[in-house]
Amino acid sequence: MMKSYEIDIDGKTIHVETGRIAKQASGSAVVTLGETVVLVTAVSTDEVREGIDFIPLTVEYQEMSYAGGRIPGNFFRRDMGRPGEKETLTSRLIDRPLRPLFPENYRYETQVIASVLSTDKENDADILALLGASLALEISDIPFFGPVAGIRVGRLDGKFIANPTFSQQAESDIDLIVAGNRSGVVMVEAGGLFVSELDMIEAIFYGYEAMQPMLDVQEQLKSEVGKPKRIIPPDPVDEDLQEKVAEIGRPLLSEVITTADKMERQQKSREARDSILENLSEEYEGRKSDIMEAAHDLEKKMVRQMILEDGKRIDGRSFDEIRPIECVVGLLPRIHGSALFTRGETQAMALTTLGTEQDEQRIETLYGNLFRSFILHYNFPPYSVGEAKRLSGPGRRDIGHGALARRALLPVMPDKEEFGYCIRVVSEILESNGSSSMATVCGGCLSLMDAGVPIKDSVAGVAMGLVSDGNRVAVLTDIIGDEDHYGDMDFKVTGTRDGITALQMDIKIDGITREILQKALEQAKDGRLFILDKMNETISKPRSEISEYAPTITTIQIKPEKVRVLIGPGGKTIREITNTSGARIDVDDEGKVNIASADKESVDTAINMIKEILQEAEVGKLFMGKVVKIMDFGAFVEIFPGTDGLVHISQLDRERVNKVTDILNEGDEVLVKVLEVNNDGKIRLSRKAALGESLDNV
């Protein structure tokens, strides 16, 4: 049965529909805003996937090229290739609020696919895709503790707006996506131009209030067309096994959860679990996985009790204490900018490379081609956590962490007019025990300053955690990996002394209150300022000069009508300059020419060649030209590349000339003087007027 509803959000109408298309999916929905249309489907298998300890949920967001009236630029002219960055980030954006809303013991392969079918290039599809995903799951037979909805919040002229258009986003000083359910906020993803903590809280809860009609409609549709939910019986609890695991394991794990060193702690944890297994394997033969799961649950319970009841953390720090920090810059001699940022057992080496306009990243999107002059890549090799795995390309996590760090640093990057380089920062995670993305932000900032990039201010980031039993709450600063794993929140905040530049939050419990969020942000600010002080002790402002190994970029301005001459037919002229000088040359339609090379002599050579090619004829000026064509009435002489003029037969000599070839032949070099430059660009030259003169005397 087809059903549709309209939702009014801040004066904009979102249309949701189900029951017309994709009816063989477990659940499907079509969501429309303006002329942007997204189809979302949810499908789950009927068979349990054995041998896993995670929820087998896959979320795929895809932007179909036809939606934007485009044909894909790849060889096959097909969609469905490797997902782009926007598709990967949006898939993560949808997955993060959905995943905690499945039963813990849910083991059925489930896939959510969101396809952008049409875009008006003004309304973003990501929020519509999240709404559609929740609705498709709500009306399906898939167990799901929804609904959940998301909304984008911007701020223009001090006023919050819901779901701003792309043009409004470009003018907004906040770009916030907040997801929530009836219990509260469950996810936040934000960027901002030095936004205060109080303003960010107001924006988050403005968005939460604005999304309530989206939750209302989902509940209404579920009551009207929703399928009966599949029953997932809870896993049987063997209280006898749990008691015996606790009896044996508590003394062993008490030492584990108070061992500060990560690798030592992991080793002790393995030994403790092996000991528990050895003691119980005979009595509980064939139930190794049950024993290990009970040991894991016991360790989690003990860590949380230690935090909430004893006020102690695994590594002995106070709740608001940051691990020891070490900052080093300039550690690699040939790299344009390098930094090593170490915080506890998390270490990032950030490397900055300066390039030219030709190095900019070209991104093909539904909305046209974008060019990115600031690039940040995050790499997480397996040795950083003591593992040996096959190296592969970046995964969703790597792309997500890189995007978060780039968003954090983008507000302090110089304008292209001020600093004409393409900038690439690569973060290599060398050690990891929590919050490597925030180490990337800090290391990236240090690396940029070491490279001499004139960033506007220093940026630092810190990861916050939360442990709550419903009554007691502990907010933790600079969480380690186990605190993230056993805790209820992962909350990352970046910014300068003046305010927040990026924020990312995921909640594992029902929701977060304004009071808890405010406490977390205030504590994060204290931590951020502490880290900034440590960074400034090493380098407090960008170096005054860039590396000697970085390309030197010189910009000159030529007349726009001369661009074609500089490029030459098929790019022949500019290639010749590049090959001869060794410099890289970029020219735009407005006549701005960037000349780049690590060798200043190459730049000077290129500039001289450009000036020679683009020089203009002036009346009275002498040129040593080359005869390119002989006519009965005179000779055409090329006075510089691409420009020639006519020497009339009467201007060949002081005496009468009967035949042009008596004086000149093709290929001859001849000194000529400019007599006239007509409005149409034609040039009259004279050999006669140049007789007795030389270029040396000019």
C-alpha angles and dihedrals in degrees: 000000000000117000131175137180138182123226122200113213116177092328095314122110121225114193120206124189136176136175100044104083138022090023095161091066116095086247135352139181139181116213123191134187116174103322095328110111128186128186115204125187133184124199131176129188123236096228126081115241105231129213100029132114099198138069107268096222122148121189120192123184115187132183108210111215093222088062088072096038092255136130113221114259096221125105095259094044089225135129121224095072125127107324116253124237093264091051092049094048093047091049088055090045091057095040097052099064093036101051098066090053096069122089111271092238095046107133105165117118105250129185129191116192122188116189123187104221099175137008131193088198090236105072117058116231099211097084091045090051092053091050091048093048092053092046093048090052093044095056094040127084089250113118106248130157095215170113105150129169138183136209136186118230126200133174125221122177090349094306124114118231129190120232097355117202121249091262090050091048089056090059097040124102091207127053105182133165115191125183125193148160132206091287096056144271114346104172139019130186116177148161127189148171099249095309119186120242092244093052091048091053090049090050093049095052093041086059092046092054092045093055096057095096088056090057091046093055093049091053090048093051092046090055091049105040106004119129121232109272120250111252114239107189113217116255111265113258115225099203092180091057092046092051093051092046089051093047093053098031105046096073091045097044093045087072092043096056093050096051108108100196110085100213092044090047092051091049092050090047091053091048092049093050091046089052092050090048092048092052095048105030094092095048092042099035114183093014100098093132091052091051093048092047091051090050090050092049090049092052091048091050092049093049092050092046091050090053098043101035104029099029090230132131128213094256095039098252125139116253093261098037122116122215119252112288130211123184124190126175134188093028096142114058102207098039114099091229131359138175139174115209117188124182112175107305095343116094132176127185108204120196126191124203124188119212141163133264089274088065094060116124114252113210121191111210140164088261098052136278118319126198118210119199095180114060127178124187127187123204125191108189116194094242089068088077097031095261133131111218138149112274114239140161123292116295129212091273093053092049091046095050091046091051092050092051092047091051089050094054100036097084092060097045116114122251115263090242089057097044114020098194129111105234126208123184120190120192115203110193106217098174130012133197102143136326102028089158090061090047085054091056093050095042092044091054092050091047093051091052091047088053091054094247105157097232115177097234144345118276127202134177137204134188119226129199138197135209118187136164094189094268106042123049131193121188112201127202121216098003123209124223097269091049088054091047096047097033135086103236142037108198121174122189128182132180151115128266087276099056152300122319099176139007134184126180134176122183124202095188128066097280145311128256127226091248094055092045092050091050091049093050093048091049090047091053091055090049093047093052091049091053092047089055090053092048092049090055087066101037124350102179138018118280113262093235134038123237118288087234094056118095117266109231120202120183124207129176123227131179111277090233089059094058092088091051092051093049093044128197108328090351092296097137098047091045090053091052091048094048094046099044101031090226126126114238128199122182128180131203092262092061098256108147122195115196116191135182139136086233116071091203089060090053092050091049092051092048092051091049091049092049091049093050094045099041115126132225114252126189110262095018120131123226134181099225139179125237107239102169138018121211131175090251098045148308132287111225124194105220095182134354112304095003127091138163139198124260102198115219088248090060097051099088144353089250125062112278117209098185129024093221089060086075108019140025132186111282095027118133113227137177111236138175126218111244100174142357111204125211089252090058097255113144127212114206134187131205090181092060091051097052111119093020132098137197090243090065095052 
